[in-house]
């Protein structure tokens, strides 16, 4: 059985980073509010849980092993995420305790995250295995420590305040770092585990991502891969919250914010698509004016795809054609195209097989002015765990081999 972050004691984890930073137990004990015997016992217990020696003990002090150094690196990042969150919710207020990140416990972290995810104490209790009284007490203790109201009543239920959401984000990022540390330590002991959580946008879901996942699974069958679908804005917030490791799909311009980075992988161009029985199917040199005479299926207002679509006509001085169907699902769109005289804009990658079988028809060639970079979006401070790093390396290699795109 492999360990999970909630199996560990936060003070014991902080002790590892403190000892590495201070070089001795006596100096480290004061910085984490533990006695020297308690700190020594805590580190020993942690080493027993992990099945790894974290420090070499000697006359000159305690020197971290490879495992201890890796764990300390991750704990420093986790602590920084919590410190930043507590400072953000307190602002200039002097209420609460200073150094709260050194006082909060793993049970309190778990309680707030369960409430943030579940939306009620009842659901949070079921998902976390904690009793409702324990949840109430843990969340109130965090409020007392921080000096900030984290939960408010909403009708018959409860919800997190803005401060509660901000703190939950910091807690979640910290838990992710601890999980990444465990993945790295498990790898040192020969345990092949890991998890990869991917936010997938439409183009990636069609071909690129399934091919990469299939190949990766053949190499690492014990790694868990979760693919989450949704609008870019929703996936981006989950990425910022630490709920996703990276996003893959069309990149955004301008950059969504200084807290994220984008890595282009390849360029994609869109093509106008119709059903094989459409009046324009198979006709050469179809004009844009002719395209205005048919109804379109296109994504919702505000999306990059819809903006591109409008520009195709407006830049030519043409009236934008009617778009009575607003839809972003390729599965739904392809059926609509087959059943009516609709037109749409899609990447050839998304409908490669339908174009090959003749179920759908491309009207003209891919349009140069619809060129858009496809790639990865990650948190600016993200350090991938081994499984995540290997998956990204495989993905980049497959694109370099030109075997994943399937559009040559």
Secondary structure in CASP SS format (residue, H / E / C, confidence):
PFRMAT SS
TARGET T0000
AUTHOR 0000-0000-0000
METHOD secondary structure of the structure
MODEL  1
X C 1.00
X C 1.00
X C 1.00
X C 1.00
X H 1.00
X H 1.00
X H 1.00
X C 1.00
X C 1.00
X H 1.00
X H 1.00
X H 1.00
X H 1.00
X H 1.00
X H 1.00
X H 1.00
X H 1.00
X H 1.00
X H 1.00
X H 1.00
X H 1.00
X H 1.00
X C 1.00
X C 1.00
X H 1.00
X H 1.00
X H 1.00
X H 1.00
X H 1.00
X H 1.00
X H 1.00
X C 1.00
X C 1.00
X C 1.00
X C 1.00
X H 1.00
X H 1.00
X H 1.00
X H 1.00
X H 1.00
X H 1.00
X H 1.00
X H 1.00
X H 1.00
X H 1.00
X H 1.00
X H 1.00
X H 1.00
X H 1.00
X H 1.00
X C 1.00
X C 1.00
X C 1.00
X C 1.00
X E 1.00
X E 1.00
X E 1.00
X E 1.00
X C 1.00
X C 1.00
X E 1.00
X E 1.00
X E 1.00
X E 1.00
X C 1.00
X H 1.00
X H 1.00
X H 1.00
X H 1.00
X H 1.00
X H 1.00
X H 1.00
X H 1.00
X H 1.00
X H 1.00
X H 1.00
X H 1.00
X H 1.00
X H 1.00
X H 1.00
X H 1.00
X H 1.00
X H 1.00
X H 1.00
X H 1.00
X H 1.00
X H 1.00
X H 1.00
X H 1.00
X H 1.00
X C 1.00
X C 1.00
X C 1.00
X C 1.00
X C 1.00
X C 1.00
X C 1.00
X C 1.00
X C 1.00
X H 1.00
X H 1.00
X H 1.00
X C 1.00
X C 1.00
X C 1.00
X H 1.00
X H 1.00
X H 1.00
X H 1.00
X H 1.00
X H 1.00
X H 1.00
X H 1.00
X H 1.00
X H 1.00
X H 1.00
X H 1.00
X H 1.00
X C 1.00
X C 1.00
X H 1.00
X H 1.00
X H 1.00
X H 1.00
X H 1.00
X H 1.00
X H 1.00
X H 1.00
X C 1.00
X C 1.00
X C 1.00
X H 1.00
X H 1.00
X H 1.00
X H 1.00
X H 1.00
X H 1.00
X H 1.00
X H 1.00
X H 1.00
X H 1.00
X H 1.00
X H 1.00
X H 1.00
X H 1.00
X H 1.00
X C 1.00
X C 1.00
X C 1.00
X C 1.00
X E 1.00
X E 1.00
X E 1.00
X E 1.00
X C 1.00
X C 1.00
X E 1.00
X E 1.00
X E 1.00
X E 1.00
X C 1.00
X H 1.00
X H 1.00
X H 1.00
X H 1.00
X H 1.00
X H 1.00
X H 1.00
X H 1.00
X H 1.00
X H 1.00
X H 1.00
X H 1.00
X H 1.00
X H 1.00
X H 1.00
X H 1.00
X H 1.00
X H 1.00
X H 1.00
X H 1.00
X H 1.00
X H 1.00
X H 1.00
X H 1.00
X H 1.00
X H 1.00
X H 1.00
X C 1.00
X C 1.00
X C 1.00
X C 1.00
X C 1.00
X C 1.00
X E 1.00
X E 1.00
X E 1.00
X E 1.00
X E 1.00
X E 1.00
X C 1.00
X H 1.00
X H 1.00
X H 1.00
X H 1.00
X H 1.00
X H 1.00
X H 1.00
X H 1.00
X H 1.00
X H 1.00
X H 1.00
X H 1.00
X H 1.00
X H 1.00
X H 1.00
X H 1.00
X H 1.00
X H 1.00
X C 1.00
X C 1.00
X C 1.00
X C 1.00
X E 1.00
X E 1.00
X E 1.00
X E 1.00
X E 1.00
X E 1.00
X C 1.00
X C 1.00
X H 1.00
X H 1.00
X H 1.00
X H 1.00
X H 1.00
X H 1.00
X H 1.00
X H 1.00
X H 1.00
X H 1.00
X C 1.00
X C 1.00
X C 1.00
X C 1.00
X E 1.00
X E 1.00
X E 1.00
X E 1.00
X E 1.00
X C 1.00
X C 1.00
X C 1.00
X C 1.00
X C 1.00
X C 1.00
X C 1.00
X C 1.00
X C 1.00
X E 1.00
X E 1.00
X E 1.00
X E 1.00
X E 1.00
X E 1.00
X E 1.00
X E 1.00
X E 1.00
X C 1.00
X E 1.00
X E 1.00
X E 1.00
X E 1.00
X E 1.00
X E 1.00
X C 1.00
X C 1.00
X C 1.00
X C 1.00
X C 1.00
X C 1.00
X C 1.00
X C 1.00
X C 1.00
X C 1.00
X C 1.00
X C 1.00
X H 1.00
X H 1.00
X H 1.00
X H 1.00
X C 1.00
X C 1.00
X C 1.00
X C 1.00
X E 1.00
X E 1.00
X E 1.00
X C 1.00
X C 1.00
X C 1.00
X C 1.00
X C 1.00
X H 1.00
X H 1.00
X H 1.00
X H 1.00
X H 1.00
X H 1.00
X H 1.00
X H 1.00
X H 1.00
X H 1.00
X H 1.00
X C 1.00
X C 1.00
X C 1.00
X C 1.00
X C 1.00
X C 1.00
X C 1.00
X C 1.00
X C 1.00
X C 1.00
X E 1.00
X E 1.00
X C 1.00
X C 1.00
X C 1.00
X H 1.00
X H 1.00
X H 1.00
X H 1.00
X H 1.00
X H 1.00
X H 1.00
X H 1.00
X H 1.00
X H 1.00
X C 1.00
X C 1.00
X C 1.00
X E 1.00
X E 1.00
X E 1.00
X E 1.00
X E 1.00
X C 1.00
X C 1.00
X C 1.00
X C 1.00
X H 1.00
X H 1.00
X H 1.00
X H 1.00
X H 1.00
X H 1.00
X C 1.00
X C 1.00
X E 1.00
X E 1.00
X E 1.00
X E 1.00
X C 1.00
X C 1.00
X C 1.00
X C 1.00
X H 1.00
X H 1.00
X H 1.00
X C 1.00
X E 1.00
X E 1.00
X E 1.00
X E 1.00
X E 1.00
X E 1.00
X E 1.00
X E 1.00
X C 1.00
X C 1.00
X C 1.00
X C 1.00
X C 1.00
X C 1.00
X H 1.00
X H 1.00
X H 1.00
X H 1.00
X H 1.00
X H 1.00
X H 1.00
X H 1.00
X H 1.00
X H 1.00
X H 1.00
X H 1.00
X H 1.00
X H 1.00
X H 1.00
X H 1.00
X C 1.00
X C 1.00
X C 1.00
X C 1.00
X C 1.00
X C 1.00
X C 1.00
END
